[in-house]
Amino acid sequence: MVLSLRVRDLLLASWEADPEQIVRTLPPGLAPAAVDGRHLVTVAALRYAGGRLGPLPVPPFSQLNVRAYVRHEGEPAVLFLLTRVTLPGMAAALLGAPYRPARLRFARGRADAPGLGVSIAYEPSEPADPSPLTEHLLGLYEAAGLRAFRIRRGPAEWQQADPVAPARADPLVALGFDVSQPPSLLYAESARFEADLPPRRLR
């Protein structure tokens, strides 16, 4: 079954990370992968404006996820370490997604998750060059084993963005990462994703 989603106000906030610390967060068999020569961890904040799961409509909801970048069988992939959604998105938990509910307030220029300790204020600026951060096609997560799904991305116009206040990212701190430096930010006003569901179990 195909899941198709329209995305608004997609923000990727990334920090350089010690690869040894990344290893401590990974399931066995995965290894950290550099992105443009750097090891990164990312907080992604986005609003889904709706979509379809096969013939069924998907209501709007917001999502925050924490991700690391890895290699699986030689292919670069995104590993989702934590995912939180607003209540309408919890329907995906019926398909095995490891979602938990949270209060999320996202809009152009601001991503806030008060209960999670995430606050990122930013100003979009000039167009961004293509980045491997926005091109991964394999997603992984743990849910009674490691699961994988393929991502198909529609066109998106990416912009660099500048922090306008100190960023807070407590979920990364809880995982042992240093977020004392300002993150690098990428922003897209709109995008589109598709994925085939359910994800396949790898082990």
N, C-alpha and C positions, 0 to 999 in steps of 0.2 A: 504494500500500500504506500502511496506517495504522500508525503507531508510537504505542503507548499506554504510558505509564510512570507508576508510582506513586512519589512523591517523599517523602523524609523529611529533616528537619533542613536546610531550605533557608535559607541565609544570604546576604543581599546587603549587602556592605560597600562604601560609595560615598564618593568624595572629590570635592570641587570641583576643576575642572581649567580651565586656560587653553584657550579654544577654539582658539587658534592652534596649541597643542601637539597638540590632538586632530586638527586638520587634517593634521598631519604623519604621523599614523598611518593615515589613511584612503585607500582606493583612490580613483582619479580618479572624479569624478562624484557623490561623496557629500559632504554638508555636515553639520557638527555640529548637533545639535538640543538645545535646552534642555529640561530636565525640571523642571517646577514652577519655572521661572524661573532654573534653575541649570544650568551645563554640568558633567556628571559623568562619571567613569569608575568602574567597579565590578568588584570581585572577587566572583564567585558561587561558593559551595561548597554541594554537595548530594549526598545519597545517593539512588540509585534502588533502591527495594525490589523491583524486578522489573517485568515488564509483558509486552507482546506486540508483535511485528512481524508484522502479518497473523495467520496461524495459528501462528506460531512463538513459543515463550516467550523472553523476554529475561531473563538472569540478573541478580541484583543487582550493582551497581557504583557507584562514586563518581566525581564529576566536579568539576573546578575550571575555571571559565572567566573570562577577562578581557574586559570588554565596554565599548564606547562607544555613545552614543546619537546617531542620525543621522536624516536624512530621505532617503527614496528615492521619487522621483516624487511628492513632496508628502505622503507617509505617514511617520509616525514609525516607526523600526525600531531593533532591537538589532543592532549589528555585533560579532560574536565575533572578538576579536583573537588569542586564544590559548585552546586547550582541551586539558586533560589529564584522563586517566581512569585508573582502575585496570584491570588486565589484562582482566577480563571485558568491559569496555566497548570494547575494541579491535576487536571484531567489527564495530562501526559503521564502521570504516575501509574495510571492503569495499564500503560504499555511498558512498564518496567523502568522508566526514567527515574533516577535518584533525585527527584525534586523535593524541596521543602519550601513551605510558604514563608514569605517575608514581606514587609512593607518596603516598597521601592518607589522612589519618586525621580523619574527621569524626564528630561527635556533638553532641548538644545542649550548647551552651556552649563548644565548641572546634572550630576548623578549622585543621588543620596539614597542610602539604605541605613536609616538610623539605628535599627536593631542589630545590624551587622557591623557597625563601625566603619562604614564606607562613605566618604564624602569627597567628590572630585568636582571642582569648579574650573571651567576652561573657556577659552575663546577660540573658535575655529579661525584658521588663517589661510595661508596660500595652499593651492593644490599640492597633493603629495605624490611623489613618484611611486610606481608600483612597488609593493613590499611583500616579501614572503609571508609576513604576518597575516595577510588577507587572502592567501592563496591555498592554504591547506585544504585537502579534499577528504581526509580521513579523520573522523572523530572517534575518540575512545573514552570509556568511563567504566568504573567498577560498579557492578550490581549483581551480587551472587556470581562473581567471576568477571572477567574482562569482556566487554562488549564493544562492538565496532559498528559504525554506520558511515555511509558515503554521503558527502555534501556536494551539491551542485549549486553554484553561485551565479546569480544574475549580475548584470552590470551595476557598478556603484562608483560614484565620484568621491574619492577619498581626499580629505584635507588634513594637513597638519593642524595641531591645536596647541595652544599655550596655556599652561596652568595660570590661574589668576588668584589662587590661594593655596596654602599648603594642602597637599592631598593626604587623605586618611584611608588606609586599606588594612584594617585590623585582621581580616581573614588570612592575608599573607604573613602578617606578623605572627599569628598563631601557628603558622606552618614553619616558622623559623627564618623567614626572609627579612632582609633589611630594606625598608622602604623610606629611609631617611632622606634620600635624594629625590628631586622632582622626577616624576615619570615622563617617559616619551608618550605622546598622545596622537592617535589617529581617529578621525571622525568621518562618518558618512551620514548625510541627512536621510538617505533612503537606500535600501538594498532589498534583495530577494534571495531566499534560500529554498532549496528542495532537498529532501532526504527520503530514502526508502526505509520503511518501517515494517516490522520491528527490527531493531539492531540484531546482528548475528553474534552469538556467543563464541568467543575465541577459546576460552578455557574456564 
